[in-house]
Each structure stands twice: as C-alpha cells, then as structure tokens.
Amino acid sequence: MKEPTYSQAVSASWQLAWKHKSLWAFGLFAMLLGQLGIVDLFFKVIFVARTADTPRLADYLWSVLNPQTWIQWVGGPVSLTPDTWIWLVWLIVTMVALIAMVIFVAVVSQGALVHISARAAKRPNHIPDETQAWHQGVTHFWRLFGLNVVRKLVMGAVTLLLVAAVLPAVNDPSSINRLLLVGLSVFALSS
C-alpha cells in the first residue's frame, strides 16, 4: 500500500471533518491534550509569569498556582474551622475529579478520532459510527494515555537538552558550544 502525501492526508482529513460535523466534539476534547491545547497554554502562562514582565493576570495566576502560596496559606496564620476543612477537602476532591474527567474524555476522544480516521481511510464514503469509535477510544485509553505521557516527557527532556545547550553557547560562544547547540537543535527539530 502506498503512503499518502502530506497534502493528500490534509485533504482527506478536511473532507472527513467537513462532511461529518458531529466529529468536531471529539476534536475539541482531543485538542485539550494536544499541542497548543489547554495544558500547553497553562504551562506557557506559568513560564511567562516566571520569566518576563507580565500583565497582572499572569502574576495572579502564578501566585494562585505556586505551591509556596498554598503552604503559607495552610500553615500560616489562617485558622480554619473543622467545617471549613471539610469544604476545602471537598473542593480539592471535586477539582481532582474534574481534571481526571477532562483528561479521560480528551484521551478517549483522541482514540475515537484515530479509529474513525482509520475507518475512513479504508472506506471513504462510509458514515462513521461515533458510539463505536467512543468505545474503541475507551478500550485503548491506557495505551493512549501512556503515549501522551511519554510524548510530554520526551518533549520536556528535549527542551531541557536544548536549554542546556543554549546557556553555554550564550555565556561562552566557543566553537564547541556552538557545535553542541547546532547538533541539539537539529535533534530537537527532528524529534
């Protein structure tokens, strides 16, 4: 079987998305874990808040998400009554459950889109069954979740390697540091 070109793959995916608008919900949820998704936006806001001159919203967001703020709040002069502690624990449990639910739906949606795309590649005029695709996504949840975690870890490791190459090249622009920077940049772009 001949591999499709990039333009053929983009054209086929565009036609699939345009013909079957019911799949857009899967795409919106799958986008939450993908590149330029909510997770990436969240970490970029934190990064900007830590490294650059930022608007007040990012500073406020960082202060809310900073573990030191929580440690000071819980261990600080604030005294909580037992019923307030119960509500705090309930809030934390609710937030963890909400985050877990969003991650589950996003990963299952990725699996459903992969299943539907594979079916559409075999039979282009076939109407996709969203229920069957959802069940296939649930069946392969742990594999897809593991792939997402590994992908994020690899991207983080490559980013750290690139930063480790950039800092010596900036501080001491010798030919060895420049060569290391070029080599790691090529590696980062190819991965």
N, C-alpha and C positions, 0 to 999 in steps of 0.2 A: 504494500500500500504506500502510495506517495504522500509525503508530508505536505500539508498546505503551507503556502507562504504566509507571511505576516499579514499582508493586505487581504488575503482570502479569509484568514481567521477573523480579522476585524470585521470584514463584510458579513460573514456568516453570523457572528455574534450580534451585530447590529440588526440584521434581519430577524433573528430569533427574538431579540428584545423588543423590536418594533411590532412584530406580529402577536406576541404573547405578553401583553402588558401586565398580566397577573403575576409574572415573574419578577416584577420590579420590587415587590415587597422583599423577596429573597435577596435581591441585590442591595437594597437599603440596609438590611440587617448584616449581610456579609461584609459590607463596607465598614462596619464598625471595627473590625479587626484587621482590615487590610491596610495597605499603605494609604496615607492621607485620611485615615479613619479617625474616630474619636480618640482612640488610645494614643496615636501619634500626635494628634493635636494637643492632648492633655500634657504629654511629656515635653512637647515643644514650648508650651506656655510656661511650664516649670523651668525649662532651660533658659528661656529668655528672661524670666524673672530673676534667675540667679546670676546671670552674666551681663546684662545690659541695662541701660536706662529704660525703664518700662513704665507704662501707664499704671495708675493706681489699682486697676482691676487685677493685673497680674501680681502685683505686690500683695494684695489682699488674698488672692488665690494661694500664693505660696505660703503666706502666714497661716492660712487655714489648714493646708496640707502638710506643713512642716511638723515632723514628729516632736521636735523640741517644744512647739506650742502646745501640743497635746499633753506632753509630760508636765509642763509648767501648769497647765490648766487643771489636770487631775491631781497633781501633787502640790499645787500651790495653795494660796490662802482660801480658795473657794471650798466651802464645806457643803457637801451635798447630803440631803436627807435620804433615807432609805427609799422612799418612793421615787425620788429623782434619779437615784442609781438604777432602779428598775426600768424607768423610762429610758435612761441612757443605754442600758444593755439592750432593751427592746429596739431602740433606734439603730444600734450597731448591727444587731441580728437582721433587721429589716434591710439595711443598706447592703450587707454582705449577700443576702438572698437576692436582692435586686441586681447586684453586679453579676452574681452567678447565673441568674436567669438571662440577662442580656448576653453574656458570653456563650451560654448554651444555645440560644436562638441564633446568634451570629455564626457559630461554628456549624450548626445544623443547616443553616441557610447556605453556607459555602458548599457543604456536601450536596445539598439539593441542586444547586446550580451546576455543580460538576456532573451530577447524574443526568440532569436534563440536557446539558451540552453534549454529553456522550451519546445520548439517545438521538439528539437532533443531528449529530454528525453521521449516524448510521442511517436514519430515515428523516430527511429534511422536511418532508410535508406532514409528518406525524404531529398530532397535538400532544403536548407534554401533559402528564398527569402529575399535578402538584402534590397530591396526597402521597402517591408512591415515591416521589422524589423526596418529600419530607421524611418518610420512613427510612429511605436509604441514607439520608443525612444523619438520622438518629442512630442507625446501625453502625455507621462509621465515625461516630462522634469522637471517641477516644483517639483514634488514629489521626483525625484531622486536628484535634486539639493539640496532640503531641507535635504534629508538623508545625502548627502555629507557634508553639513554644520554642521549638528548635530553631525556627526561622528568626524569631525575635532574638534568641540568644546568639545566633550566628551574626546577625546584623549588629548587635551590640558589641560582640568581640571584634568584628571588622572595624567598627567605628573606633573602638579603643586602640586597636593597632594603628589606625590612620592618625589618631591624635598623638600616639606615642612617636610616630614618625614626623609629624608636623612640628612638634615642640623643639626637638633638637635641630631641625632644619632652619627654624626661625632664630633660635638662640645662637647656633654655631653653623653658619651656612657653608660648611665644608663640602667637598665633592662626595664624600662617603655618605653624609647625611642627606644630601640632595638625591643621590642614587637610591638610598633606602626609601626616601619619600616617593620617588617615582615608581619604584618597584611595588611598594604597598598600595599606592594609588591605583596602579594597573590591577593588582589583586582585588582591591575593593570594588573597582568598576566591573570586573569580570564575575564577581560572586553575587 
